[in-house]
């Protein structure tokens, strides 16, 4: 079953690179949105999550902030255990 994963990043964010590398190394498909290139997306993201930082990762509508691989696995596996 395909996951709906979007990673919101910034160009100079080292933690964003950690999340990107983690998802890539685990062969998890995701869409990356660089908020530096689209400030309107950042404004919408802040309105949705009330967070001013990146990385923010949406996995099937569940938000994960920063680099939290344990939480990412929990959310990814929850879809299959339900």
N, C-alpha and C positions, 0 to 999 in steps of 0.2 A: 504494500500500500504506500502510495506516494505521500511524503510529508510536505507541508506548506511551511517553508522556513525562509525568513527574510532577516538578513543581518544588516543593521544600520551602522555605518562606520564613518570615520573621519580620516583624512590623509595622514596626519601626523600622530595618530593614536597607536601606541605600541600594543595596547591590550586588544585593540581591534584586530591586529595581525595575529595575536594568539588565538582568538576565536576563529578567524578565517583558517589558520593552519590546522586547528583542531578538527573543524568540520571537513576540510579537504582531506586530511590524513585518515579520517574515519570513513571516507567515501560517502559522505552525506551531501546530497544536492541541496544548494541554497541559492537564493538571490541576494546579491549585495547591493545596497544603496548607500552611496557616499553622500552624506549630507552637506559636505563642503561644496559640492557641485550643484546642489539644489536646496537653497535655504527655505523654500516653501515647504519642502518635505520635512525639514527639521522643525519648522513651526507646527506642522500637523502632528509630528511625532511627540513633541512636547505637550501638545494639547491632549493627546491620547494617553500618554504614560505619566505625565507630570514630572518627567526626568529631563534634565538639561545635559546629560552626559551620553557618551557612546563608549563602548558598543552596547547596543540594545538588540536583542534577538527575539523575534517572534517565531515560536514553533507551534503551529496549529492554533494560533490565537493566544497562546500562553507567553507572557513576557519574561525574559531572563535578562538581567542587567549585569554587565561586566563579563568576566570570564569565569563561568561556573559549570564545568563539564559534568559534575555529578548531577546537578539540577537538569542539565540538558538531557542526559540519559534518562532521568526520571520521567521527563515530559515525553520524550520520544517513545519510551517503553509503555507509558500509560495508555497510549492509543491501542496497543496490541493486547494489553491485559484486560481491557474492559469488555 
